[in-house]
């Protein structure tokens, strides 16, 4: 689980940004705002919502089409058969080209937003960091916070931007593979943290994946527990206390969820709390259960 750290650019917004700060930079040519609203039950809903009204100048990125790859069966070096899950990571080069087409370059400050407390925006945040881009933040509170501040929406679709130039860089995040998660069943050296709702973690009310339950040994931290009632993230010190109680050694943590999306929300919360080092099992539960021979646990921990 190697992780390469580089000095942070002090002027970069790298975790969360408020609506008020974003509004001051909305027309800054070095900034790019990306709308990533989505509905897991209705994949076309995000684009419809964007067309009905979005932050002025924002471009749209689809979770399914832009921020995910195609499921395909592979065999790991350890002999594990898997399909990458419902939202597989895109190939790095394909992702880099997609993001460049959105006008994102090495010096671009990217702000991602959704209307769901950051559950989808955090995916774009993590993907850019995976490519080594540190100037990316999530709009705290998302679209509801923007509207609560009395700020306008637009139905104008911006012209296609001039493509940016994203240099291939060392990743700022840790990717954990299936062999590591499977091997951990025996060693329990690492703590798996599942971001799904408690009922799905227990194996109840499963509607998205063919099998209910969780990876044996995992603990549950519902991603919504990172948020305040108004949909904004809890203060950094509160998150730090909550996460330290659950995961005393972040470098020994593995984040997962159903398909590698809301796990990024937990990783964003950890970064905001100043607790880096947790790796992402990107395929997550949907990848784990692609082979019925892998063990499944049910019930509360």
DRENDO-1510 file (C-alpha; in Angstrom, 1 decimal, always signed):
<recs>
REC; n; res; u; v; w
REC; 1; UNK; +0.0; +0.0; +0.0 .
REC; 2; UNK; +2.5; +2.6; -1.1 .
REC; 3; UNK; +1.6; +6.2; -0.9 .
REC; 4; UNK; +3.6; +9.1; -2.3 .
REC; 5; UNK; +3.3; +12.5; -0.6 .
REC; 6; UNK; +4.2; +15.8; -2.3 .
REC; 7; UNK; +4.2; +19.3; -0.8 .
REC; 8; UNK; +0.8; +20.9; -0.9 .
REC; 9; UNK; +0.3; +24.0; -2.9 .
REC; 10; UNK; -0.8; +26.4; -0.1 .
REC; 11; UNK; -3.3; +28.3; -2.3 .
REC; 12; UNK; -5.0; +25.1; -3.5 .
REC; 13; UNK; -8.4; +24.1; -2.2 .
REC; 14; UNK; -7.9; +20.4; -1.7 .
REC; 15; UNK; -10.8; +19.1; +0.4 .
REC; 16; UNK; -13.9; +21.3; +0.8 .
REC; 17; UNK; -14.9; +24.8; -0.4 .
REC; 18; UNK; -17.8; +26.9; +0.7 .
REC; 19; UNK; -20.4; +28.4; -1.6 .
REC; 20; UNK; -19.3; +31.9; -0.7 .
REC; 21; UNK; -15.6; +31.3; -1.7 .
REC; 22; UNK; -16.6; +29.5; -4.9 .
REC; 23; UNK; -18.9; +32.4; -5.9 .
REC; 24; UNK; -15.9; +34.8; -5.8 .
REC; 25; UNK; -14.0; +32.6; -8.2 .
REC; 26; UNK; -16.9; +31.5; -10.4 .
REC; 27; UNK; -15.6; +33.3; -13.5 .
REC; 28; UNK; -11.9; +32.7; -12.8 .
REC; 29; UNK; -10.5; +31.1; -16.0 .
REC; 30; UNK; -8.2; +29.0; -13.8 .
REC; 31; UNK; -11.2; +27.4; -12.1 .
REC; 32; UNK; -13.5; +24.6; -13.4 .
REC; 33; UNK; -16.8; +23.6; -11.8 .
REC; 34; UNK; -18.1; +20.2; -12.5 .
REC; 35; UNK; -21.7; +19.0; -11.8 .
REC; 36; UNK; -21.7; +15.3; -11.0 .
REC; 37; UNK; -25.3; +14.8; -9.8 .
REC; 38; UNK; -26.5; +11.3; -10.2 .
REC; 39; UNK; -29.2; +8.8; -9.2 .
REC; 40; UNK; -28.2; +5.2; -8.8 .
REC; 41; UNK; -31.8; +4.1; -9.6 .
REC; 42; UNK; -32.1; +6.5; -12.6 .
REC; 43; UNK; -28.7; +7.1; -14.3 .
REC; 44; UNK; -30.2; +9.8; -16.6 .
REC; 45; UNK; -31.5; +11.9; -13.7 .
REC; 46; UNK; -28.2; +13.7; -13.2 .
REC; 47; UNK; -28.1; +15.1; -16.8 .
REC; 48; UNK; -31.8; +16.1; -16.5 .
REC; 49; UNK; -31.1; +17.9; -13.3 .
REC; 50; UNK; -28.2; +19.7; -14.9 .
REC; 51; UNK; -30.3; +20.8; -17.8 .
REC; 52; UNK; -33.0; +22.1; -15.5 .
REC; 53; UNK; -30.5; +24.3; -13.6 .
REC; 54; UNK; -26.8; +24.3; -12.6 .
REC; 55; UNK; -24.1; +26.6; -11.2 .
REC; 56; UNK; -23.2; +29.2; -13.8 .
REC; 57; UNK; -20.4; +28.0; -16.1 .
REC; 58; UNK; -20.5; +24.4; -14.7 .
REC; 59; UNK; -19.9; +21.5; -17.0 .
REC; 60; UNK; -21.5; +18.1; -16.5 .
REC; 61; UNK; -19.7; +14.8; -15.9 .
REC; 62; UNK; -21.6; +11.4; -15.7 .
REC; 63; UNK; -20.7; +8.9; -13.0 .
REC; 64; UNK; -21.4; +6.1; -15.4 .
REC; 65; UNK; -20.0; +7.4; -18.7 .
REC; 66; UNK; -17.1; +9.7; -17.5 .
REC; 67; UNK; -16.0; +8.6; -14.1 .
REC; 68; UNK; -16.3; +4.8; -14.4 .
REC; 69; UNK; -14.8; +2.2; -16.7 .
REC; 70; UNK; -16.5; -0.9; -18.2 .
REC; 71; UNK; -16.9; -4.0; -16.1 .
REC; 72; UNK; -14.7; -6.7; -17.4 .
REC; 73; UNK; -13.6; -10.0; -15.9 .
REC; 74; UNK; -10.0; -10.3; -14.8 .
REC; 75; UNK; -7.9; -12.7; -12.7 .
REC; 76; UNK; -5.6; -11.2; -10.1 .
REC; 77; UNK; -2.0; -12.3; -9.6 .
REC; 78; UNK; -3.3; -14.2; -6.6 .
REC; 79; UNK; -5.8; -16.1; -8.7 .
REC; 80; UNK; -8.9; -14.1; -7.7 .
REC; 81; UNK; -11.6; -13.8; -10.4 .
REC; 82; UNK; -13.5; -10.5; -10.4 .
REC; 83; UNK; -15.3; -8.0; -12.6 .
REC; 84; UNK; -14.3; -4.6; -11.1 .
REC; 85; UNK; -17.7; -4.0; -9.6 .
REC; 86; UNK; -20.6; -1.8; -10.7 .
REC; 87; UNK; -18.5; +1.3; -11.2 .
REC; 88; UNK; -15.0; +0.1; -12.1 .
REC; 89; UNK; -12.2; +2.6; -12.1 .
REC; 90; UNK; -11.6; +3.9; -15.6 .
REC; 91; UNK; -8.2; +3.3; -17.1 .
REC; 92; UNK; -5.9; +6.1; -16.0 .
REC; 93; UNK; -5.1; +7.3; -19.5 .
REC; 94; UNK; -8.8; +7.3; -20.6 .
REC; 95; UNK; -9.7; +9.2; -17.4 .
REC; 96; UNK; -6.9; +11.7; -18.0 .
REC; 97; UNK; -8.2; +12.4; -21.5 .
REC; 98; UNK; -11.8; +12.8; -20.4 .
REC; 99; UNK; -10.8; +15.3; -17.7 .
REC; 100; UNK; -8.6; +17.2; -20.1 .
REC; 101; UNK; -11.7; +17.5; -22.4 .
REC; 102; UNK; -13.5; +19.2; -19.6 .
REC; 103; UNK; -10.8; +21.9; -19.7 .
REC; 104; UNK; -8.8; +20.6; -16.7 .
REC; 105; UNK; -5.1; +21.1; -16.7 .
REC; 106; UNK; -2.2; +21.0; -14.2 .
REC; 107; UNK; -3.0; +24.4; -12.8 .
REC; 108; UNK; -6.8; +24.2; -12.8 .
REC; 109; UNK; -8.7; +24.5; -9.5 .
REC; 110; UNK; -11.5; +22.0; -9.9 .
REC; 111; UNK; -14.6; +22.1; -7.8 .
REC; 112; UNK; -17.0; +19.2; -7.9 .
REC; 113; UNK; -20.6; +19.3; -6.6 .
REC; 114; UNK; -23.8; +17.3; -6.4 .
REC; 115; UNK; -27.0; +17.6; -4.5 .
REC; 116; UNK; -26.4; +14.6; -2.3 .
REC; 117; UNK; -24.0; +15.7; +0.4 .
REC; 118; UNK; -21.0; +15.0; -1.8 .
REC; 119; UNK; -21.6; +11.3; -2.3 .
REC; 120; UNK; -20.9; +11.6; -6.0 .
REC; 121; UNK; -18.7; +14.7; -6.0 .
REC; 122; UNK; -16.2; +12.8; -3.8 .
REC; 123; UNK; -15.7; +10.3; -6.6 .
REC; 124; UNK; -14.3; +13.0; -8.9 .
REC; 125; UNK; -12.3; +14.4; -6.0 .
REC; 126; UNK; -10.6; +11.0; -5.5 .
REC; 127; UNK; -10.1; +10.3; -9.2 .
REC; 128; UNK; -8.3; +13.5; -9.7 .
REC; 129; UNK; -6.1; +12.9; -6.7 .
REC; 130; UNK; -5.5; +9.4; -8.0 .
REC; 131; UNK; -4.1; +11.1; -11.2 .
REC; 132; UNK; -1.9; +13.2; -8.9 .
REC; 133; UNK; -3.9; +16.4; -9.2 .
REC; 134; UNK; -4.2; +18.1; -5.8 .
REC; 135; UNK; -6.1; +21.3; -6.7 .
REC; 136; UNK; -9.6; +19.7; -6.4 .
REC; 137; UNK; -12.3; +20.3; -3.8 .
REC; 138; UNK; -15.9; +19.4; -3.2 .
REC; 139; UNK; -18.5; +22.1; -2.7 .
REC; 140; UNK; -19.5; +21.7; +1.0 .
REC; 141; UNK; -23.2; +21.2; +1.1 .
REC; 142; UNK; -23.5; +21.0; -2.7 .
REC; 143; UNK; -26.3; +22.5; -4.6 .
REC; 144; UNK; -28.5; +23.0; -1.6 .
REC; 145; UNK; -25.8; +25.1; +0.1 .
REC; 146; UNK; -25.4; +27.2; -3.0 .
REC; 147; UNK; -29.2; +27.9; -3.2 .
REC; 148; UNK; -29.4; +28.5; +0.6 .
REC; 149; UNK; -26.8; +31.3; +0.1 .
REC; 150; UNK; -29.2; +32.9; -2.4 .
REC; 151; UNK; -26.8; +32.3; -5.3 .
REC; 152; UNK; -28.1; +31.8; -8.9 .
REC; 153; UNK; -28.5; +28.9; -11.2 .
REC; 154; UNK; -28.3; +28.8; -15.0 .
REC; 155; UNK; -29.7; +26.7; -17.8 .
REC; 156; UNK; -27.0; +27.9; -20.2 .
REC; 157; UNK; -24.7; +25.2; -21.4 .
REC; 158; UNK; -21.2; +26.5; -21.7 .
REC; 159; UNK; -19.3; +26.0; -25.0 .
REC; 160; UNK; -16.9; +23.1; -25.0 .
REC; 161; UNK; -13.7; +24.4; -23.3 .
REC; 162; UNK; -10.2; +24.4; -24.7 .
REC; 163; UNK; -8.8; +21.0; -23.6 .
REC; 164; UNK; -6.5; +21.2; -20.6 .
REC; 165; UNK; -3.1; +19.4; -20.2 .
REC; 166; UNK; -3.0; +17.1; -17.3 .
REC; 167; UNK; +0.5; +15.7; -16.8 .
REC; 168; UNK; +0.9; +12.1; -15.7 .
REC; 169; UNK; +1.9; +12.4; -12.1 .
REC; 170; UNK; +2.4; +10.1; -9.1 .
REC; 171; UNK; -0.8; +9.3; -7.4 .
REC; 172; UNK; -1.8; +11.1; -4.2 .
REC; 173; UNK; -4.0; +8.3; -3.1 .
REC; 174; UNK; -3.6; +4.6; -2.3 .
REC; 175; UNK; -5.4; +1.9; -4.3 .
REC; 176; UNK; -5.9; -1.4; -2.6 .
REC; 177; UNK; -6.4; -4.5; -4.8 .
REC; 178; UNK; -8.6; -7.5; -4.3 .
REC; 179; UNK; -5.7; -9.8; -3.4 .
REC; 180; UNK; -4.9; -7.5; -0.4 .
REC; 181; UNK; -8.5; -7.5; +0.8 .
REC; 182; UNK; -8.8; -11.3; +0.4 .
REC; 183; UNK; -5.4; -11.9; +2.1 .
REC; 184; UNK; -6.5; -9.7; +5.0 .
REC; 185; UNK; -9.2; -12.2; +5.9 .
REC; 186; UNK; -6.4; -14.2; +7.4 .
REC; 187; UNK; -4.0; -11.6; +8.7 .
REC; 188; UNK; -6.6; -8.9; +9.9 .
REC; 189; UNK; -3.6; -6.5; +9.7 .
REC; 190; UNK; -5.8; -3.9; +8.0 .
REC; 191; UNK; -9.2; -2.6; +9.1 .
REC; 192; UNK; -11.9; -2.6; +6.3 .
REC; 193; UNK; -14.4; +0.3; +6.7 .
REC; 194; UNK; -17.7; +0.0; +4.8 .
REC; 195; UNK; -19.4; +3.2; +3.8 .
REC; 196; UNK; -22.9; +1.7; +3.0 .
REC; 197; UNK; -26.0; +2.3; +5.0 .
REC; 198; UNK; -26.2; +0.1; +8.2 .
REC; 199; UNK; -29.0; -2.1; +6.9 .
REC; 200; UNK; -27.1; -3.0; +3.7 .
REC; 201; UNK; -24.0; -3.6; +5.8 .
REC; 202; UNK; -26.1; -6.1; +7.9 .
REC; 203; UNK; -27.3; -7.8; +4.7 .
REC; 204; UNK; -30.8; -6.3; +4.8 .
REC; 205; UNK; -32.8; -4.5; +2.1 .
REC; 206; UNK; -30.1; -5.1; -0.6 .
REC; 207; UNK; -31.4; -3.8; -3.9 .
REC; 208; UNK; -28.3; -3.0; -5.8 .
REC; 209; UNK; -26.1; -6.1; -5.6 .
REC; 210; UNK; -27.0; -9.8; -5.9 .
REC; 211; UNK; -25.8; -10.7; -2.4 .
REC; 212; UNK; -26.4; -8.9; +0.9 .
REC; 213; UNK; -23.9; -8.6; +3.7 .
REC; 214; UNK; -20.3; -7.4; +4.2 .
REC; 215; UNK; -16.7; -8.4; +3.9 .
REC; 216; UNK; -15.8; -10.5; +7.1 .
REC; 217; UNK; -14.0; -8.3; +9.6 .
REC; 218; UNK; -15.3; -5.0; +8.2 .
REC; 219; UNK; -16.8; -2.2; +10.3 .
REC; 220; UNK; -19.5; +0.1; +9.2 .
REC; 221; UNK; -19.1; +3.9; +8.9 .
REC; 222; UNK; -22.1; +5.2; +6.9 .
REC; 223; UNK; -20.9; +8.0; +4.7 .
REC; 224; UNK; -23.8; +10.2; +5.8 .
REC; 225; UNK; -22.4; +10.2; +9.4 .
REC; 226; UNK; -19.7; +12.6; +8.0 .
REC; 227; UNK; -22.4; +15.2; +7.6 .
REC; 228; UNK; -24.3; +17.7; +9.7 .
REC; 229; UNK; -28.1; +17.9; +9.4 .
REC; 230; UNK; -27.8; +20.7; +6.8 .
REC; 231; UNK; -25.7; +18.5; +4.5 .
REC; 232; UNK; -22.4; +20.1; +5.1 .
REC; 233; UNK; -19.5; +18.2; +6.5 .
REC; 234; UNK; -18.9; +18.1; +10.2 .
REC; 235; UNK; -16.1; +20.3; +11.5 .
REC; 236; UNK; -12.6; +18.8; +11.1 .
REC; 237; UNK; -12.0; +18.3; +14.8 .
REC; 238; UNK; -15.3; +16.4; +15.2 .
REC; 239; UNK; -14.5; +14.2; +12.2 .
REC; 240; UNK; -11.0; +13.6; +13.6 .
REC; 241; UNK; -12.4; +12.4; +17.0 .
REC; 242; UNK; -15.0; +10.2; +15.4 .
REC; 243; UNK; -12.6; +8.6; +12.9 .
REC; 244; UNK; -9.8; +8.2; +15.4 .
REC; 245; UNK; -12.1; +6.2; +17.6 .
REC; 246; UNK; -13.0; +3.9; +14.7 .
REC; 247; UNK; -9.6; +3.7; +13.0 .
REC; 248; UNK; -6.7; +4.6; +15.3 .
REC; 249; UNK; -4.2; +4.0; +12.5 .
REC; 250; UNK; -5.4; +5.4; +9.2 .
REC; 251; UNK; -2.5; +3.9; +7.3 .
REC; 252; UNK; -3.9; +0.5; +8.2 .
REC; 253; UNK; -7.4; +1.2; +6.8 .
REC; 254; UNK; -9.2; +0.1; +3.7 .
REC; 255; UNK; -12.2; +2.1; +2.5 .
REC; 256; UNK; -15.0; +0.4; +0.6 .
REC; 257; UNK; -18.7; +0.6; -0.1 .
REC; 258; UNK; -21.0; -0.9; -2.8 .
REC; 259; UNK; -19.1; +0.1; -5.9 .
REC; 260; UNK; -16.2; +2.4; -4.8 .
REC; 261; UNK; -18.2; +5.7; -4.9 .
REC; 262; UNK; -19.4; +6.5; -1.4 .
REC; 263; UNK; -16.2; +5.1; +0.0 .
REC; 264; UNK; -14.6; +8.2; -1.5 .
REC; 265; UNK; -16.8; +10.3; +0.8 .
REC; 266; UNK; -15.2; +8.7; +3.8 .
REC; 267; UNK; -11.8; +9.3; +2.3 .
REC; 268; UNK; -12.7; +13.0; +1.8 .
REC; 269; UNK; -13.9; +13.2; +5.4 .
REC; 270; UNK; -10.6; +11.7; +6.6 .
REC; 271; UNK; -8.6; +14.1; +4.4 .
REC; 272; UNK; -10.6; +17.1; +5.8 .
REC; 273; UNK; -9.9; +15.8; +9.3 .
REC; 274; UNK; -6.2; +15.6; +8.6 .
REC; 275; UNK; -6.1; +11.8; +8.7 .
REC; 276; UNK; -4.6; +10.6; +5.4 .
REC; 277; UNK; -3.4; +7.2; +4.5 .
REC; 278; UNK; -6.5; +5.0; +4.1 .
REC; 279; UNK; -6.6; +3.1; +0.8 .
REC; 280; UNK; -9.5; +2.5; -1.5 .
REC; 281; UNK; -10.8; -0.9; -2.5 .
REC; 282; UNK; -12.3; +0.5; -5.7 .
REC; 283; UNK; -14.4; -2.6; -6.7 .
REC; 284; UNK; -15.8; -2.8; -3.2 .
REC; 285; UNK; -18.8; -5.0; -2.3 .
REC; 286; UNK; -20.1; -5.4; -5.9 .
REC; 287; UNK; -16.6; -6.7; -6.9 .
REC; 288; UNK; -16.3; -8.9; -3.9 .
REC; 289; UNK; -19.5; -10.8; -4.6 .
REC; 290; UNK; -18.8; -11.2; -8.3 .
REC; 291; UNK; -17.4; -14.6; -7.2 .
REC; 292; UNK; -19.8; -16.5; -5.0 .
REC; 293; UNK; -16.9; -18.4; -3.5 .
REC; 294; UNK; -15.7; -15.4; -1.5 .
REC; 295; UNK; -17.0; -15.4; +2.1 .
REC; 296; UNK; -19.8; -13.1; +3.2 .
REC; 297; UNK; -20.7; -11.9; +6.7 .
REC; 298; UNK; -24.2; -10.6; +7.8 .
REC; 299; UNK; -25.5; -8.9; +10.9 .
REC; 300; UNK; -24.1; -6.1; +13.0 .
REC; 301; UNK; -20.5; -6.2; +14.2 .
</recs>
